[in-house]
Amino acid sequence: MITHVFNPSVAEKRTLLGAALLAFLAFYVLAFDQGLLLSLVQGNVAFDQNLLHEITHDARHAAGFPCH
Amino acid sequence: MEMKSLGSVVKAAIIAGVVAALLVAIFHFIVTEPVIDRAIEIEEQLTQSGESGSYTPVVTRDMQRAGLFLGFLMYGLIWAVLFSVIYYLVHRGLPITATPGGDFWLALLAGWSVALLPFLKYPANPPGVGDPGTIEYRQVLYLSFIALSVAATVLAFVLHRHLGRTRSSISTPIKWIAVSAAYFAAATLLYFALPPNPDPINMPGDLVWTFRVLSWAGLAFFWAAFAAIFARLLKSHRTSPAYFR
């Protein structure tokens, strides 16, 4: 029996972790943001404009993410 | 033991994700956009008769149509990265990746877990359906469903491995039936345990269902294309023959 002890190198671990975090951030922007992210630079107007939501609007609907 | 380099896995997944995303975006651009336009028309009629529409959009419909491509490109890249990270970490311990067609089925199973099964519980709705007041609640439900759905799939793999180790007398078909039955039970439980989408459907039923069928077809198409391209590209990277445990 083979026990699969798999240890990626430190550099690989960093790459994997960084890539996964970046993907989660992109997932948030694509599917979930309702103005919060841009409110960091735009202030409260970001929640009314909801720019990221509006731009990804059609893909959000078509990919089945909760919308509006 | 078969080893695939991180580079070959990521490259195969990203090419597969981008190509599949462009194909599905073209599909939606041609077939689904007219349905979205119709839904937005009805939505505007409904809001005009209800409240005074003083709202001027910052993003035009044309920008949203372009956003369809941007959005699906992101969708393809996101899942390509997440899938390749997981695949790279676990593929050495998964005998299925060494079988012919194994990579294809594994990628398809990932798509089933993160998109196609969650869709059956919380189907897509066209613009005009959805109460802004419940958006956060619906997002939590949706994310929870994805997480639990992935957990059910992982548990099925763990069970398969466990049976292989502790009950070596069980024949392969019986093992598969046992694992499939356990997964089916878990998925069914999940489906009925989570609360439904609370929002009323205030749009014509045929429009909603047309949109849902097209959306689901788009996702199924994306994951099938992703899985096929990923498996094909990775196969050409194989460095050693399949191993058997």
Interface residues (C-beta under 8 A of the other chain):
Chain A: M1 I2 H4 F6 P8 E12 T15 L16 A19 A20 L22 A23 F24 A26 F27 V29 L30 F32 Q34 Q49 L51 E54 I55 T56 H57 D58 A59 R60 H61 A62 A63 G64 F65 P66 C67 H68
Chain B: M1 L6 V10 A25 H28 T32 E33 I36 P57 V58 V59 M63 Q64 R65 G67 L68 L70 G71 F72 M74 Y75 L77 I78 V81 L82 V85 Y88 L89 R92 G93 A115 P118 F119 Y122 P123 A124 N125 P126 P127 V129 G130 D131 P132 I135 R138 Q139 L141 Y142 L143 R165 F211 L214 S215 W216 G218 L219 R245
